[in-house]
Amino acid sequence: MDKLEYEFCSNVPVYKCSFCGKCSSFIESTSYTSIKTRGCCWYFPKYSLIDMKNIIDSGNKNFIYSLLNMDNAEIYQYCINVNGEFNKKEYEEYLKETFQEDSEVSDFDQKLFFRLCPFATTKGCSIAFDLRPHPCNLYLCREVINSCGKDYKEFSKERKDYYSYCNYYSDTLKYILMDNTVDLTKDPFKAIDILEKTEIPTFEFKNLKPIIFNADLSY
């Protein structure tokens, strides 16, 4: 049996699943990257303004500066994208030779088989959960969700509520930066300083009971 738990710290929530790392036979964990035990870490992190605000408020402002200096980071006006590994050549060969149309794989974006998060290592994520963008902390593979059954309903609602919170306050922070005629491309240091000084209401987290489940390893 495995357990799905919900924790939060510094306005950052995280789903902790004891089954993570045991999913080598699942579609979402299929990896043709340099790390075969990658799991579902195929997401290229996108840091929204509320993600940055939470990181700053947790005392990790220097981490935002480090993102700005990464060679694989793309700095936009109101977000930072960090690119990971994508083996385009192997993906194109895969499409020609082994692409499966009539199978369970066909409804899954098979490009993800060839993607690897820049923070992924053979031992898991290299950064603490309060340094990750919120999609990373609240993602669960569909196998775990299905295994949790109707008990997952409250977790799903909490996830949607937090996403709505993040979208709303990222827009709020965006308009504050616009009012100050600054953004991350014009003057990132001033933008970060404004984010630090701006007060944002924290999310009202719920105390969700852990879910005990039995994952189907027959995939």
N, C-alpha and C positions, 0 to 999 in steps of 0.2 A: 504494500500500500504506500501511496505517496501523499504529500500534503501541499496545498496551495495556501499561502498566507499573504496578508496585506500589512505593510508597514509604511510609515512616513516619518520624515525628519526634514527640518528646514524647508517646509512647504513643498517637499518633493516626495511623492508616493512611489512605492515599488511593490510589484507582485513577486513574491519569493516562492519558487516552485521546486520542490525537492526532486522532481523528475528531470529537470533540466540537466543536460549532459548525458542522458541515457537514451537519446532519441536517434541513434544512428540509422535506424531502419525506417524513419519517417520521411515523407516526401520533402518537407520543409528543411530537413537537416541534410539533404543531399548536397555534397560539396565536391566540386571539381577544382577547388582552389588549393593554395599551398598548405592549408590547414584542413585536413579531412574531418576532424572532430569539431568543426566550426559551429555545429548546431544551427540555430536560426539567425546567427549574427551576420546577415547579408545586407543589413540596412546601412546606408551611408549617412552618418549623423547630420541632422539639420538643427542648428541651435536657433530657436526663436528668441525674441526679446524677453519673454517671460522666463525662458530657460536660463538666459544670461543673468537676469535679475535674481533668480533663485540661487544661482552659483555665487554671485557677488555677495548676496546676503548671508550665505553660509561661510563667508570668510575666504573664498577661493577666487578672488578677483584676478590673481596672477594666472589662473588657468585660462581665463578669457584672453589675456594678453598672449599666452602661448598658442592659442588657436589662431590668433591673428598672424602669427609668425610661421605657421606651418606651411610648408611648400605645397601641400595637397589641399589647402583650404581655399575656398572661394568666398570672398567677402562681398556681400551685397549690402544694400542700404540698411536693411532691417533684419538680417539673419546671417549666419555663418554656416556654410556647408563644408563638410570635411569628406573628401573623396577617399575611397578605399581601393581595393584591388578588383579589377574586372578583366578577366581574360577573354577579350573579344574574339581573338583568333580561334581559340578552342570552342567558344560558344557557336561561332559560325560553322565550324566543322561538325559540331554536335547536331545543328539544325539539318545539315545535309545528310548525315549518316544515321543518326539514331533518334531523331525527333519522333515522339510518339503521339499520334492523334487520337487513337481509340483506347484510351486508358485513363486511369485516375490522374495521371500526370498532366493530361491535356488541359485541365482547368486551373493549372498552376503556372505562374510566370517562370518558365524554365531558365530564363536569363539569371535568376537569382542563384541557380546552382553554381554560377561562375563569379559571384560577387562575395567580397569579404570585407567586413568592417575594418577600418584602420586601427581600431583599438582592440581587435580580437587577437588572442594568443592561444597557444595550445593548452593553456591553463584557464581559459575563459577571458572575460573582459579585463583589460589592464587598468581601467579607471573605476573609481568608486561610484556607486549609484547616484550620489548627489551631484556628480559631474556629467552625467549623461543627459541628453535631451529626453523629454518625457515619453516619446513613443517607445524608446528602448526599455524603460522601466515598467511599462504597462502592456507589453506585448506578450501574448501567449499563443502557442501554435494551436491549430484547430483540433489536433488530437487530444491535447490536454483539456481544451474547452469542452469537447464532446464527452470526454471521460468524466468531467465534473457534472455534466447533465444540468438539471434545473437549478442545482445549487449555485451555479455560476451566475445566475440572474443578477444578484446584488453586486457582484464584482463587475459585471458588464455595465450596470447603471453607474457605478462609481467611476469607471473609466470614462464613460461618455460625459459625465458631469465635469470631470477634471479637464478633459479635452475642451469643453465649452469654456471653462474658466480660463484656460491657457489662450484660446483664440481671442476671447474678449480682452484680456489684459495685455496681450501682445499688441493688439490694435490700439489700446489705450496708450501704451508706451510709445508706439509708433507716432501717434498724434502729438504726444509731448515732445518728441524729438523734432517733428516737423515744425512745431511752434517755435522751437529754438533754432531752426534752420541748420540742423546738424544731423548726420547719420554716420553709419559705420565706415562708409567709403570716404567721406569728406574729412572727418576728424574722429576717429574711433576712440581716442582717449577722452575727448570731451563727451562723446556719446555715452561711454561707460560711466563717466563721472555723473552724468544726469541720471542714468539708470540707478546708480547707487544712492543718490539723494532722493529719488522719488519713492513715496510710500504707496504700497499696493496692499489691499486687504489679502490676508492669507485664505487659502481654500479651507472650507469646513469639512474635514475628513470624517468619515464614518468608521466606527469600530466593526469591522467585518469579521465574522467567525471563520476560522480556517476550514477549508474543505478537504476532507480525506477522500481520496479517489484511487481507483485501480486502472492505470493506463493500459490500453490494449497494445501489446507488443507484437501483434501479428501483422502489422502493416508491412 
